[in-house]
Structures are given as C-alpha cells and as structure tokens.
C-alpha cells in the first residue's frame, strides 16, 4: 500500500497561481491535489486520461468543449471529463479552490505550456 500526504510532496506551480501535487498512484490511476488561487486560469487543454474530480472548497468554473460551455462546481461537487475532452477552468471567486483529481491512466504532471 502506498500512502502519500499533501504535506509530504511539494506542489508545482503549473501556471501562475495554479498549484498541483501528485499524490498516490498505481499503473492504472493516480490522484492529484490542486489549489487554484482567485483570478487564476487553467488554460484550455485535453489529455489522453479520463479525469474525475472533487471540489473541497471554493468554486471553479470549467470551460468545456469547442462551444466553451461553462459548468460551475463548488464544495461537495464531483465531475468527470472524458479522455481528449477539451477543457479549462477559472477561479472567478475571492477564495482559493482546493480539490482532488483522479486520472486514468496516470497523469504525472500537467504540461499545459507544451500542448498536453
């Protein structure tokens, strides 16, 4: 069994004010903790992995698909994105957004600057 605490890994600032920590994982799936500061944007991207997530605090606006449909998720909400589904996200609120993402197959770290 693998045990990984958010306190035991250093968060990476993937883009300004978007912090990611890769947590426990296996050959088939892994977990990431995210913290997105007020006003921060996750650029539109897609990836080979399926992604499901859960928001612990704050409110996040996903911008999904070519038509840029907006979906707002907040504390207690979960969400699912298909592999290769175009999406980005914005924290339009006044408090940080924190939550967890699960990727299958594993995604070690976002690389939005290089078209991942």
ChimeraX attribute file (.defattr): number of C-alpha atoms within 10 A of each C-alpha:
attribute: neighborCount
match mode: 1-to-1
recipient: residues
	/A:1	4
	/A:2	7
	/A:3	8
	/A:4	12
	/A:5	11
	/A:6	14
	/A:7	8
	/A:8	10
	/A:9	12
	/A:10	11
	/A:11	17
	/A:12	15
	/A:13	15
	/A:14	16
	/A:15	17
	/A:16	12
	/A:17	17
	/A:18	20
	/A:19	17
	/A:20	25
	/A:21	23
	/A:22	25
	/A:23	20
	/A:24	16
	/A:25	20
	/A:26	12
	/A:27	8
	/A:28	10
	/A:29	17
	/A:30	19
	/A:31	23
	/A:32	22
	/A:33	19
	/A:34	22
	/A:35	20
	/A:36	26
	/A:37	21
	/A:38	19
	/A:39	14
	/A:40	19
	/A:41	20
	/A:42	19
	/A:43	14
	/A:44	19
	/A:45	20
	/A:46	19
	/A:47	20
	/A:48	15
	/A:49	18
	/A:50	19
	/A:51	23
	/A:52	16
	/A:53	19
	/A:54	19
	/A:55	20
	/A:56	15
	/A:57	17
	/A:58	22
	/A:59	23
	/A:60	25
	/A:61	18
	/A:62	20
	/A:63	20
	/A:64	18
	/A:65	15
	/A:66	10
	/A:67	8
	/A:68	13
	/A:69	11
	/A:70	16
	/A:71	12
	/A:72	13
	/A:73	18
	/A:74	17
	/A:75	15
	/A:76	11
	/A:77	14
	/A:78	15
	/A:79	12
	/A:80	12
	/A:81	17
	/A:82	13
	/A:83	15
	/A:84	14
	/A:85	18
	/A:86	17
	/A:87	20
	/A:88	18
	/A:89	20
	/A:90	21
	/A:91	22
	/A:92	17
	/A:93	15
	/A:94	11
	/A:95	14
	/A:96	20
	/A:97	25
	/A:98	21
	/A:99	22
	/A:100	19
	/A:101	20
	/A:102	23
	/A:103	22
	/A:104	18
	/A:105	17
	/A:106	20
	/A:107	20
	/A:108	15
	/A:109	13
	/A:110	17
	/A:111	12
	/A:112	15
	/A:113	10
	/A:114	7
	/A:115	10
	/A:116	13
